[in-house]
Each structure stands twice: as C-alpha cells, then as structure tokens.
Amino acid sequence: MGKGTVNDYEGEEDFWDDEENWDSDFADPGGNSALRAATPSNPRNLPCPSCGQANRLTPKDRDLGYQCDSCADKAERGLAWDD
C-alpha cells in the first residue's frame, strides 16, 4: 500500500475490523450521536439544556456541553427547538 494508508502498518486493518476496538464510550458507536453511553457510573438521568426533556444526558454529556440528539439534529439543520 502507499505511504499514509491504513494498511501501511502490519495488523492495523485487523485492529479496526474487530468491534471490541471501537470506542465504546459512545451511546451509538459509529452512528450520528456524540452522546456518551449510559453506565451505572454515568447514568442517563439529566435533562437536555436546550429542550428540557428529562433523562436525555449523562453527567459526562453535560460536562462536555452537549444537548440531546433531537436538539443537536435540529441545530445542525438550522431549525428552532420548538419546530
């Protein structure tokens, strides 16, 4: 392979093919959400700061300044939160 490609390093392609090596901190690894996974130590028990809906964020999401997926999707599309 050419310089700088994923397959330049022996075994690297196998590393990324293994689902266990994906970042499991995310609620939807590989999906559209940036929200963190709910766990016993990081429960999804906080309201969204934008829409106020209960149980939308984890403490880690709040610490990162996130809003719920619905509000994030609306913001990315330029829609108001009450649409």
C-alpha positions as CSV (number, residue, x, y, z in Angstrom):
1,M,0.0,0.0,0.0
2,G,1.0,3.6,-0.4
3,K,2.5,5.7,2.3
4,G,0.0,7.0,4.8
5,T,-2.7,4.5,4.1
6,V,-4.5,2.5,6.8
7,N,-2.8,-0.8,5.7
8,D,0.7,0.5,6.0
9,Y,1.1,-1.0,9.4
10,E,1.0,-4.7,9.9
11,G,-2.1,-5.8,11.6
12,E,-3.8,-2.4,11.7
13,E,-6.6,-3.4,9.3
14,D,-7.4,-6.3,11.7
15,F,-7.4,-4.0,14.6
16,W,-10.2,-1.8,13.1
17,D,-12.2,-4.8,11.9
18,D,-12.5,-6.0,15.5
19,E,-15.7,-4.4,17.0
20,E,-14.1,-4.6,20.5
21,N,-11.6,-1.9,19.5
22,W,-14.2,0.7,18.6
23,D,-14.7,3.5,21.2
24,S,-17.4,2.1,23.5
25,D,-17.7,5.4,25.4
26,F,-20.4,6.4,22.9
27,A,-24.1,5.5,23.1
28,D,-24.1,4.7,19.4
29,P,-20.6,3.9,18.3
30,G,-20.2,4.6,14.6
31,G,-23.6,6.4,14.5
32,N,-24.6,10.0,14.4
33,S,-24.7,10.6,18.1
34,A,-21.9,12.2,20.2
35,L,-23.6,11.3,23.4
36,R,-21.8,9.0,25.8
37,A,-23.1,5.6,26.8
38,A,-25.1,5.3,29.9
39,T,-23.5,3.1,32.6
40,P,-24.1,2.6,36.3
41,S,-21.4,5.3,37.0
42,N,-22.7,7.6,34.2
43,P,-26.5,7.3,34.1
44,R,-28.7,9.0,31.6
45,N,-30.5,11.0,34.2
46,L,-30.2,14.6,33.3
47,P,-32.4,16.9,31.2
48,C,-31.4,18.4,27.9
49,P,-30.3,22.1,28.5
50,S,-32.0,23.1,25.2
51,C,-35.4,21.4,25.3
52,G,-35.7,20.5,29.0
53,Q,-36.7,16.9,28.3
54,A,-35.8,14.6,31.2
55,N,-33.3,11.8,31.1
56,R,-31.6,12.8,27.9
57,L,-28.0,13.3,29.0
58,T,-25.4,11.6,31.2
59,P,-23.2,13.6,33.6
60,K,-20.3,13.2,31.0
61,D,-22.6,14.6,28.3
62,R,-23.4,17.6,30.5
63,D,-19.7,18.1,31.3
64,L,-18.9,18.2,27.6
65,G,-21.6,20.8,27.0
66,Y,-23.8,18.5,24.9
67,Q,-27.5,18.7,24.2
68,C,-29.8,15.7,23.3
69,D,-29.7,14.1,19.9
70,S,-33.0,15.6,18.8
71,C,-31.9,19.2,19.6
72,A,-28.4,18.6,18.1
73,D,-30.1,17.3,14.9
74,K,-32.4,20.4,14.8
75,A,-29.5,22.8,15.4
76,E,-27.4,21.2,12.6
77,R,-30.4,21.7,10.2
78,G,-30.9,25.3,11.4
79,L,-34.3,24.6,12.9
80,A,-35.7,26.1,16.1
81,W,-36.1,23.8,19.1
82,D,-39.9,24.2,19.1
83,D,-40.4,23.1,15.5
